[in-house]
Amino acid sequence: MERTCILLLLLSTLVYSTLGQSGDISLPASLSVSPDRSQFFEYESVSLSCEVQGNSTGWRVVRNSERGILSECNTDWGKQQGSSCNVSLIPSDSGVYWCVSGSGEHSNAVNITVPAGAMILESPALPVTEGDSLTLRCRYPGTPSNLTADFYKDGSLIRTETTGEMTIPAVSKSDEGLYKCTNSEGESPESWMTVTDLSLSDLSLPASLSVSPDRSQFFEYESVSLSCEVQGNSTGWRVVRNSERGILSECNTDWGKQQGSSCNVSLIPSDSGVYWCVSGSGEHSNAVNITVHAGAVILESPALPVTEGDSVTLRCRYQGTPSDLTTDFYKDGSLIRAETTGEMTIPAVSKSDEGLYKCTNSEGESPESWMTVTVPVLSMSLPRLLCSLLVGSPYLLVTIILLVKYCRSRAQGGTRKTHQDQLGDHVEEE
């Protein structure tokens, strides 16, 4: 019995660890909308704010318009103030909005609709939590708010309300869907309402950006292929970048050639920047930093994260000369090794190998590149797992408490049964 309980505790730890280690599941920033609505009348105002965790800076509000044009606040729309953007809305402002940092980190995405018509549905732009009370309102400017309204979900009539508003006392996952309303004055656009159930599902990114060849540094005029590898059937993914000059743009504008969900780029120094994939609905992939060096020496290091335990080889490359020049390799500004072959191998990388690398040889010095090392779940020690998970996951803590209570009750039940058996044997002997 004791062995079974220990196995259950370990299993619960590993399950939550697997979910929690699927890769920075909490977003580094969240986009808030004030007022929290997904539909607005023309000329109404909305404030979009990037609420950032930690000390990350340089966050901006960007949008993908209904016409498929990616742009950022303070270009031809909105007014950026710090990490917020204030917009006086017109119909062309309809689209998907989110926050992005200079290093390619992203927030959640929010869909905002500005209809040219006279009717809107007041529904939340941000996800609502399962169990919360929610009120949807059918609004028409200049008339009382108590017009009789029909409310629809996924195209089907669900309720008629004489007050013009519909309340769901405790929303559930089944309430998630596409809503609209109609009354005697017209019909609102449809808006999607998202319900979060606080479960730990769907935590992985919907797409990943692959780089071929997998390097973070390139010589001028070399080529690279950037591909969005998408999970499921999601479509409309594009490669975008934030250049070193801080200009956000997408492939097929003034750089690269988009082919399906891939982008091929013949590189020049101004192509240095952070690249990632984005869908029309504001979903994002991981971000990759690429440096295009106009000098003579680059460091061949992986652009994508490497897994702890893997073998990694860093190479110092020089155009037009043999590859066996004696090379000094640096990590975080300190010399770590000199190699006569021009390359350095780490047989089994660990988290301590993560850092900023560069190389120098007789021909020059490479730029610096960051190497990320990811830690597989099962390679983590049990104390480390328990420490990180007990701090970060109340769900795991509750599970362990329940399991401990279960094990104790079973143990006490077994003890009582043993005493009863012993008593029965004593009676039979008498």
C-alpha positions in Angstrom: 0.0 0.0 0.0 2.8 2.4 0.9 4.6 1.7 -2.4 1.4 2.4 -4.3 0.9 5.7 -2.7 4.5 6.7 -3.4 4.0 5.8 -7.0 0.8 7.9 -7.2 2.6 10.9 -5.7 5.4 10.6 -8.2 3.0 10.1 -11.1 1.0 13.3 -10.2 4.3 15.2 -9.9 5.4 14.1 -13.3 2.1 14.8 -14.9 2.0 18.4 -13.7 5.7 18.7 -14.4 5.1 17.7 -18.0 2.4 20.3 -18.4 4.2 23.0 -16.6 7.5 22.4 -18.5 6.0 22.5 -22.0 7.6 25.8 -22.3 7.0 29.1 -20.5 3.2 28.5 -20.4 2.5 31.9 -18.7 2.8 34.7 -21.2 5.3 37.5 -20.4 2.6 40.1 -20.9 -1.1 40.4 -21.2 -3.1 42.9 -23.3 -5.9 44.6 -21.4 -8.8 46.4 -23.0 -10.7 49.3 -21.4 -13.6 49.2 -21.6 -13.5 45.3 -21.9 -15.7 44.9 -25.0 -15.1 43.3 -28.4 -17.4 45.6 -30.3 -17.4 49.4 -30.4 -19.4 52.1 -32.1 -17.6 54.3 -34.6 -15.8 57.2 -32.9 -15.8 55.5 -29.5 -12.4 55.3 -27.8 -10.5 52.2 -26.4 -7.4 52.0 -24.4 -5.1 48.9 -25.0 -2.5 48.3 -22.4 0.4 45.9 -22.2 0.6 44.6 -18.6 4.1 43.2 -18.4 5.5 40.6 -15.9 8.9 41.3 -14.6 11.2 44.0 -15.9 10.8 43.5 -19.6 10.6 46.7 -21.6 10.0 48.0 -25.1 6.5 46.6 -25.4 4.2 48.0 -28.2 0.7 47.4 -29.3 0.4 45.9 -32.8 -2.6 44.8 -34.9 -3.5 42.7 -37.9 -6.4 44.5 -39.6 -9.3 42.8 -41.4 -7.5 43.6 -44.6 -4.5 41.6 -43.4 -2.2 44.5 -42.9 0.2 44.2 -39.9 1.1 47.5 -38.3 1.9 49.0 -34.9 0.4 51.8 -32.8 1.6 55.3 -33.7 1.9 54.6 -37.4 -1.3 55.5 -39.1 -3.6 54.7 -36.1 -3.6 55.1 -32.4 -1.4 57.0 -30.0 1.3 55.0 -28.1 2.0 56.2 -24.5 4.5 54.0 -22.8 3.2 50.5 -23.1 -0.4 51.6 -23.8 -2.2 52.7 -27.0 -5.3 54.9 -27.1 -7.4 54.6 -30.3 -10.4 56.7 -31.4 -12.1 54.0 -33.5 -13.3 53.9 -37.1 -14.4 50.8 -39.0 -11.0 50.3 -40.5 -9.6 49.8 -37.0 -11.4 46.4 -36.8 -8.8 43.6 -36.4 -6.7 41.5 -34.0 -4.6 43.4 -31.5 -1.7 42.1 -29.2 1.5 43.3 -27.5 5.0 42.6 -28.8 8.4 43.3 -27.3 11.6 44.1 -29.1 12.8 40.6 -28.5 9.7 39.0 -30.1 7.8 38.1 -26.9 4.0 38.3 -27.2 0.9 38.8 -25.2 -2.6 37.3 -25.7 -4.5 38.5 -28.8 -7.8 40.4 -28.7 -10.3 40.7 -31.6 -12.0 44.1 -31.9 -14.9 45.0 -34.3 -16.0 48.5 -35.2 -19.1 48.1 -37.3 -20.4 50.9 -39.5 -24.0 50.0 -38.5 -26.0 51.2 -35.6 -26.1 48.0 -33.5 -23.4 46.3 -31.4 -23.3 43.4 -28.9 -21.6 44.3 -25.6 -19.6 41.1 -24.9 -16.2 40.7 -23.3 -13.0 41.0 -25.4 -11.0 39.1 -22.9 -11.7 35.4 -21.9 -14.1 34.9 -19.1 -13.5 32.3 -16.4 -15.8 29.2 -16.0 -18.2 29.9 -13.1 -18.3 33.7 -13.5 -21.5 35.6 -14.0 -21.7 37.3 -17.4 -24.1 39.8 -19.0 -24.4 40.4 -22.7 -26.1 43.6 -23.9 -27.6 44.6 -27.2 -26.9 48.3 -27.7 -28.3 50.9 -30.0 -27.2 54.6 -29.6 -29.8 57.1 -28.9 -32.6 54.7 -27.8 -33.5 53.2 -24.4 -31.5 50.1 -23.4 -34.6 48.0 -22.7 -35.6 47.2 -26.3 -36.6 43.5 -26.7 -33.6 41.7 -28.2 -33.0 38.2 -29.6 -29.7 36.6 -28.6 -28.0 34.1 -30.9 -25.1 31.6 -30.4 -23.5 29.9 -33.3 -26.3 31.0 -35.6 -29.2 29.6 -33.4 -31.6 31.7 -31.3 -31.0 30.9 -27.6 -33.1 33.5 -25.8 -35.4 36.6 -26.2 -35.0 39.2 -23.5 -37.4 42.2 -23.1 -34.6 44.2 -21.2 -32.2 44.1 -24.1 -29.6 42.1 -22.0 -29.0 38.5 -21.2 -27.3 37.2 -18.1 -25.5 33.8 -17.8 -25.3 33.3 -14.0 -22.3 30.8 -14.2 -20.6 30.4 -17.6 -19.3 27.0 -18.6 -17.1 25.8 -21.4 -20.2 24.9 -23.4 -21.1 28.6 -23.4 -18.1 29.4 -25.6 -19.0 30.4 -29.1 -20.1 33.0 -31.6 -22.7 35.5 -30.3 -24.8 38.2 -31.9 -28.1 40.0 -31.1 -31.0 41.6 -33.0 -33.7 44.0 -32.1 -36.2 46.3 -33.9 -33.4 48.6 -34.8 -31.0 46.1 -36.5 -28.5 43.3 -36.0 -25.0 43.4 -34.4 -21.9 41.8 -35.8 -20.9 38.4 -34.4 -18.2 38.1 -31.6 -16.5 35.1 -30.3 -16.6 34.6 -26.5 -13.8 32.5 -24.9 -14.3 30.6 -21.7 -11.3 29.4 -19.7 -11.8 26.4 -17.5 -8.5 26.8 -15.5 -7.3 23.4 -16.7 -3.8 23.0 -17.9 -4.6 21.9 -21.4 -3.6 23.5 -24.7 -0.5 25.1 -23.2 1.9 24.4 -26.0 2.5 27.0 -28.8 0.3 26.5 -31.9 3.3 26.8 -34.2 7.0 26.7 -34.2 9.5 28.6 -36.3 12.2 26.5 -37.9 15.4 27.9 -39.3 17.4 26.2 -42.2 20.3 26.1 -41.8 19.9 26.2 -38.0 22.3 29.1 -37.2 21.8 32.4 -35.5 24.6 34.2 -37.5 25.0 34.5 -41.3 27.4 36.2 -43.7 26.0 38.9 -46.0 24.3 37.4 -49.1 23.8 34.0 -47.5 20.3 32.6 -47.7 18.0 31.3 -44.9 14.7 29.5 -45.0 12.2 30.3 -42.2 9.3 28.0 -41.9 6.2 28.0 -39.7 5.5 24.4 -38.6 1.9 24.5 -37.5 0.0 22.2 -35.1 -3.5 21.2 -36.3 -5.2 22.7 -39.3 -4.6 26.4 -38.6 -3.9 28.4 -41.7 -2.8 31.9 -42.7 0.5 31.8 -40.9 3.2 34.4 -42.0 6.8 35.1 -41.0 7.3 38.6 -39.4 10.3 40.3 -37.9 11.3 43.1 -35.7 14.5 44.6 -37.2 17.4 46.0 -35.1 16.0 49.4 -36.0 12.7 48.5 -34.3 10.7 48.3 -37.5 7.9 45.6 -37.4 7.2 44.1 -40.9 6.2 40.9 -42.6 7.8 38.7 -45.2 7.0 39.8 -48.8 7.0 43.5 -48.0 10.5 44.9 -48.6 12.3 41.7 -47.6 12.0 37.9 -48.2 9.8 35.8 -50.4 6.8 34.2 -48.7 5.9 30.7 -50.1 3.0 29.2 -48.2 4.0 29.3 -44.5 7.7 29.7 -45.3 9.9 32.7 -46.1 13.1 32.6 -48.0 15.6 35.5 -47.4 18.8 36.4 -49.2 20.4 38.2 -46.3 21.9 41.7 -45.9 22.9 43.3 -42.6 19.6 45.2 -42.3 17.9 41.8 -42.1 19.3 41.3 -38.6 16.5 41.1 -36.1 14.0 38.9 -34.3 11.8 36.6 -36.4 8.6 34.7 -35.6 5.4 33.3 -37.1 2.0 35.0 -36.7 -1.5 33.9 -37.7 -4.3 36.1 -38.8 -6.0 35.6 -35.4 -2.9 36.8 -33.5 -1.4 33.4 -32.5 2.3 33.2 -32.3 5.3 30.9 -32.5 8.6 31.0 -30.7 10.9 33.8 -31.6 14.4 33.5 -33.2 17.2 36.1 -33.2 19.2 36.3 -36.5 22.4 38.3 -37.0 23.8 39.2 -40.5 27.4 40.2 -40.2 29.1 42.4 -42.8 32.5 41.4 -41.3 34.8 38.4 -42.1 34.1 36.1 -39.1 30.9 34.6 -37.7 30.1 32.0 -35.0 28.1 29.0 -36.2 25.8 28.4 -33.2 22.2 27.0 -33.1 19.4 29.5 -33.6 16.9 27.1 -31.9 17.1 25.9 -28.3 19.2 22.8 -27.7 18.2 20.1 -25.2 20.2 19.3 -22.1 22.4 16.3 -22.7 22.8 16.9 -26.4 26.2 17.3 -28.1 26.7 20.8 -29.6 29.5 22.0 -31.8 30.3 25.7 -32.2 32.3 26.7 -35.3 34.2 29.9 -36.0 33.9 30.6 -39.8 35.9 32.8 -42.0 35.1 33.4 -45.7 37.7 32.2 -48.1 40.2 30.5 -45.7 40.5 27.0 -44.2 38.3 26.2 -41.2 41.2 25.1 -39.0 42.3 28.5 -37.8 43.2 28.6 -34.1 40.2 30.1 -32.4 39.4 31.5 -29.0 35.8 30.9 -27.8 34.2 33.2 -25.2 31.0 32.8 -23.1 29.5 35.9 -21.4 32.7 37.9 -22.2 35.1 35.4 -20.6 37.6 33.1 -22.5 36.6 29.5 -22.0 38.7 27.6 -24.5 41.2 27.9 -27.4 40.9 25.4 -30.2 43.4 24.8 -33.1 40.6 23.2 -35.2 38.4 26.3 -35.3 35.6 24.5 -33.6 34.5 23.7 -30.0 32.4 20.7 -29.0 30.3 20.4 -25.8 29.7 16.7 -25.5 26.6 17.0 -23.3 25.3 20.5 -22.8 23.8 21.5 -19.4 21.7 24.5 -18.3 25.0 26.1 -17.1 26.2 26.2 -20.7 23.4 28.6 -21.6 24.8 32.1 -22.4 26.2 34.6 -24.8 29.0 33.2 -27.1 31.4 34.6 -29.6 34.7 33.6 -31.2 37.9 35.3 -32.4 40.7 34.2 -34.7 43.5 35.9 -36.6 41.0 37.2 -39.2 38.7 39.0 -36.8 35.9 38.6 -34.2 32.3 37.3 -34.6 29.2 39.0 -33.2 27.8 37.5 -30.0 24.8 35.0 -30.0 22.7 33.6 -27.2 22.5 29.8 -26.9 19.4 28.5 -25.1 19.4 25.2 -23.3 16.1 23.5 -22.4 15.8 21.0 -19.6 13.8 17.8 -20.2 11.3 17.0 -17.5 12.5 13.6 -16.6 16.1 14.7 -16.1 15.1 17.0 -13.2 15.6 15.7 -9.7 12.6 14.9 -7.6 13.5 17.6 -5.0 13.8 20.2 -7.8 10.5 19.1 -9.3 8.7 19.3 -6.0 10.2 22.6 -5.1 9.3 24.3 -8.4 5.9 22.8 -8.7 4.7 23.3 -5.1 5.6 27.0 -5.5 4.1 27.4 -8.9 1.1 25.0 -9.0 -1.7 25.1 -6.4 -3.3 22.2 -8.4 -0.4 19.9 -7.6 -0.4 20.9 -4.0 -4.2 20.0 -3.7 -3.6 16.7 -5.5 -0.8 15.7 -3.1 -2.8 16.6 0.0 -5.8 14.5 -1.3 -3.4 11.6 -2.1 -1.9 11.8 1.3 -5.3 11.7 3.0 -6.4 8.8 0.7 -3.2 6.8 1.7 -3.8 7.5 5.4 -7.4 6.5 5.3 -6.5 3.3 3.4 -3.7 2.6 5.9 -6.0 3.1 8.9 -8.7 0.9 7.2 -6.1 -1.8 6.8 -5.0 -1.5 10.4 -8.6 -1.8 11.7 -9.2 -4.8 9.4 -6.0 -6.5 10.9 -7.3 -5.9 14.4 -10.7 -7.3 13.6 -9.1 -10.4 12.0 -6.9 -10.9 15.1 -10.0 -10.5 17.4 -11.9 -13.1 15.3 -9.0 -15.5 15.6 -8.9 -15.1 19.3 -12.7 -15.7 19.7 -12.4 -18.9 17.6 -9.5 -20.2 19.8 -11.7 -19.7 22.9 
